[in-house]
């Protein structure tokens, strides 16, 4: 069986100084990061994760098990990975980013930085519908978060394609368990939306997951601030932090 295409490389940089692995939010695909390559510094290569059940992998069934998903993602990335690398994840992607960082560390590959966006610290459970919720409740949650176009929410055929994957993703979020190899040795950057419904207290809990520094930055916008009003500011901030890490490493 051919290897599943977990990684898309919208920005390939021969001899890149750093690889940035990006994991999308619940229901999202690799195209969430389609605008990032144009703003990337020349030294950073972007790897966007394509999860089963969406976009280029739409014909595959979404995975319902957090453990299986993280294991398959780790197994796909590990043979291709060269340090240094950083990991970015938004919302569900932030939880997966933490699990991936822990899984790679257990295999001897340590992320230089973990960047988590739009996500409470794992000990503060997010308030999402259960995986057994009806379609109407899932649609209401999509509407509340504000990241889905109204015409999509009104299209029954489109929703029939989206909701099974979203339901599987919510099951993964609800089944989060502290990964092994925690705390991580590298710093964690936490990004949040000013109108996302939770604040610095729930974000500062990410300190429990690293023995290094924690930095919190808030941006204008709600849960999907990274693709909305603050898109360019988020990219600039993320790339600036990574360039700072490279400068620090080269000065040692």
C-alpha positions as CSV (number, residue, x, y, z in Angstrom):
1,X,0.0,0.0,0.0
2,X,1.5,3.4,-0.9
3,X,2.4,5.8,1.8
4,X,-0.4,8.2,2.7
5,X,0.4,11.8,1.9
6,X,0.4,13.2,5.5
7,X,2.8,16.0,4.5
8,X,2.2,18.6,1.8
9,X,5.1,20.9,1.1
10,X,3.8,24.3,-0.1
11,X,7.2,25.7,0.5
12,X,10.3,23.6,-0.3
13,X,13.6,25.1,0.6
14,X,16.7,23.0,-0.3
15,X,19.0,23.1,2.7
16,X,16.4,24.9,4.8
17,X,17.6,26.1,8.2
18,X,14.3,25.1,9.9
19,X,11.2,23.1,9.1
20,X,7.8,24.4,10.4
21,X,5.2,21.6,10.7
22,X,1.7,23.1,10.7
23,X,-1.5,21.2,11.9
24,X,-5.0,22.5,11.1
25,X,-8.0,22.9,13.3
26,X,-10.9,20.5,13.6
27,X,-12.5,20.0,10.2
28,X,-9.7,21.9,8.4
29,X,-7.1,20.7,5.9
30,X,-3.7,21.7,4.8
31,X,-5.1,24.6,2.7
32,X,-5.6,26.5,6.0
33,X,-1.9,27.4,5.5
34,X,-2.0,28.2,1.8
35,X,-1.2,31.9,2.3
36,X,1.8,31.3,4.6
37,X,4.5,30.4,2.0
38,X,4.4,33.8,0.4
39,X,5.3,35.4,3.7
40,X,7.9,32.8,4.8
41,X,11.5,33.9,5.4
42,X,13.8,32.2,2.8
43,X,15.4,30.0,5.5
44,X,12.2,28.2,6.6
45,X,10.4,25.3,4.9
46,X,6.7,24.8,5.5
47,X,5.2,21.3,6.0
48,X,1.4,21.4,6.2
49,X,-0.3,18.3,7.6
50,X,-3.2,16.8,5.7
51,X,-5.3,14.7,8.0
52,X,-7.4,11.8,6.6
53,X,-11.0,12.7,5.6
54,X,-10.4,16.1,4.0
55,X,-9.2,17.9,0.9
56,X,-6.6,15.7,-0.9
57,X,-7.5,12.8,1.4
58,X,-11.3,13.3,1.3
59,X,-11.9,9.7,0.1
60,X,-10.3,8.3,3.3
61,X,-12.3,7.8,6.4
62,X,-11.4,10.2,9.2
63,X,-9.6,8.7,12.2
64,X,-11.5,8.7,15.5
65,X,-8.7,7.6,17.8
66,X,-6.3,10.2,19.1
67,X,-3.7,7.5,19.8
68,X,-3.9,6.1,16.3
69,X,-3.9,9.5,14.6
70,X,-0.8,10.6,16.5
71,X,1.0,7.4,15.9
72,X,0.4,7.4,12.2
73,X,1.4,11.1,12.0
74,X,4.6,10.5,13.9
75,X,5.5,7.5,11.8
76,X,4.9,9.4,8.6
77,X,7.0,12.5,9.6
78,X,9.9,10.8,11.5
79,X,11.7,9.3,8.5
80,X,11.6,12.6,6.6
81,X,12.5,14.9,9.5
82,X,15.8,16.8,10.0
83,X,16.3,19.1,12.9
84,X,15.8,21.9,13.7
85,X,12.1,22.0,13.4
86,X,9.1,23.7,15.1
87,X,5.5,22.7,15.3
88,X,2.4,24.9,15.0
89,X,-1.2,23.9,15.6
90,X,-4.5,25.8,15.9
91,X,-7.4,24.6,18.1
92,X,-7.5,20.8,17.8
93,X,-4.2,21.2,15.9
94,X,-2.7,22.6,19.1
95,X,-3.5,19.4,21.0
96,X,-2.2,17.3,18.2
97,X,1.0,19.5,18.0
98,X,1.6,18.8,21.7
99,X,1.1,15.1,21.1
100,X,3.3,15.1,18.0
101,X,6.1,17.0,19.8
102,X,6.0,14.4,22.6
103,X,6.0,11.5,20.2
104,X,8.9,12.8,18.2
105,X,10.8,13.6,21.4
106,X,10.4,9.9,22.5
107,X,12.1,9.0,19.2
108,X,15.0,11.4,19.8
109,X,13.7,14.4,17.8
110,X,13.1,17.5,19.9
111,X,11.1,20.5,18.5
112,X,12.9,23.8,18.9
113,X,9.6,25.5,19.7
114,X,5.9,24.5,20.0
115,X,3.4,27.2,18.9
116,X,-0.1,26.6,20.0
117,X,-3.0,28.8,18.8
118,X,-6.6,29.2,19.7
119,X,-6.5,26.6,22.4
120,X,-6.9,26.5,26.1
121,X,-4.2,24.6,28.0
122,X,-5.1,20.9,27.9
123,X,-6.0,20.8,31.6
124,X,-8.8,23.4,30.9
125,X,-11.1,21.3,28.8
126,X,-12.6,23.0,25.8
127,X,-16.3,23.3,25.6
128,X,-17.3,21.5,22.5
129,X,-20.2,19.3,21.5
130,X,-19.8,15.6,22.2
131,X,-19.1,13.3,19.3
132,X,-22.6,11.9,19.8
133,X,-24.2,15.3,19.3
134,X,-26.8,15.8,16.6
135,X,-26.1,17.5,13.4
136,X,-28.0,20.6,14.5
137,X,-25.7,21.0,17.5
138,X,-22.6,20.6,15.5
139,X,-23.9,23.2,13.0
140,X,-24.7,25.6,15.9
141,X,-21.1,25.2,17.1
142,X,-19.7,26.0,13.7
143,X,-21.9,29.1,13.6
144,X,-20.8,30.1,17.1
145,X,-17.1,29.9,16.2
146,X,-17.6,32.0,13.1
147,X,-15.1,30.2,10.9
148,X,-17.6,28.7,8.4
149,X,-19.2,30.7,5.6
150,X,-23.0,31.1,6.0
151,X,-23.6,29.6,2.5
152,X,-21.9,26.4,3.7
153,X,-24.0,26.2,6.8
154,X,-27.1,26.5,4.7
155,X,-26.0,23.8,2.2
156,X,-27.2,20.4,3.4
157,X,-25.1,18.5,0.8
158,X,-21.9,20.2,1.8
159,X,-22.7,19.7,5.5
160,X,-23.2,16.0,4.9
161,X,-19.6,15.9,3.7
162,X,-18.2,18.1,6.5
163,X,-20.0,16.8,9.6
164,X,-18.6,13.2,9.8
165,X,-15.1,14.5,9.8
166,X,-15.9,17.2,12.3
167,X,-17.6,14.6,14.6
168,X,-14.4,12.5,14.4
169,X,-12.2,15.4,15.2
170,X,-14.4,16.4,18.2
171,X,-14.0,12.8,19.5
172,X,-10.2,13.2,19.3
173,X,-10.4,16.5,21.2
174,X,-12.6,15.0,23.9
175,X,-10.3,12.0,24.4
176,X,-7.1,14.0,25.1
177,X,-4.8,12.4,27.5
178,X,-1.4,13.8,28.7
179,X,1.2,12.5,26.4
180,X,4.4,10.9,27.6
181,X,7.8,12.7,27.5
182,X,6.2,15.8,29.2
183,X,7.2,18.5,30.0
184,X,8.9,19.4,26.8
185,X,12.4,20.9,26.9
186,X,11.7,23.6,24.3
187,X,9.7,26.9,24.7
188,X,6.0,27.2,24.0
189,X,4.4,30.2,22.3
190,X,0.7,30.6,22.9
191,X,-1.5,32.7,20.5
192,X,-5.0,33.6,21.2
193,X,-7.9,35.7,19.9
194,X,-9.1,38.6,22.1
195,X,-12.7,37.6,21.6
196,X,-12.3,33.8,21.7
197,X,-14.1,33.3,25.0
198,X,-11.1,32.5,27.2
199,X,-8.1,34.5,28.4
200,X,-4.6,34.5,29.7
201,X,-5.4,32.4,32.8
202,X,-6.4,29.4,30.7
203,X,-3.6,30.1,28.2
204,X,-0.9,30.4,30.9
205,X,-1.6,26.8,31.9
206,X,0.5,25.7,28.9
207,X,3.5,26.4,31.2
208,X,2.8,23.0,32.8
209,X,3.8,21.4,29.5
210,X,7.3,22.9,29.1
211,X,10.3,23.2,31.3
212,X,11.4,26.2,29.3
213,X,9.8,29.7,28.6
214,X,6.2,30.4,27.8
215,X,5.1,33.5,25.8
216,X,1.5,34.5,25.4
217,X,0.3,36.9,22.7
218,X,-3.3,38.0,22.0
219,X,-4.6,39.2,18.6
220,X,-7.8,40.9,17.5
221,X,-10.5,38.5,16.5
222,X,-12.4,35.4,17.6
223,X,-11.5,31.8,17.4
224,X,-10.4,32.0,13.8
225,X,-8.2,35.1,14.2
226,X,-5.4,33.4,12.3
227,X,-7.4,33.3,9.1
228,X,-9.3,36.5,9.6
229,X,-8.4,40.0,10.6
230,X,-5.1,39.0,12.3
231,X,-3.9,36.6,9.6
232,X,-0.9,38.7,8.5
233,X,0.0,39.7,12.1
234,X,0.0,36.0,13.2
235,X,2.3,35.0,10.4
236,X,4.7,37.8,11.1
237,X,4.8,37.0,14.8
238,X,5.3,33.2,14.2
239,X,8.0,33.7,11.6
240,X,9.7,36.4,13.8
241,X,9.9,34.0,16.7
242,X,11.4,31.2,14.6
243,X,14.0,33.6,13.1
244,X,14.9,34.6,16.6
245,X,15.4,31.0,17.6
246,X,17.7,30.5,14.5
247,X,19.7,33.6,15.4
248,X,20.1,32.4,19.1
249,X,21.2,28.9,17.9
250,X,23.8,30.3,15.5
251,X,25.2,32.5,18.2
252,X,26.0,29.6,20.5
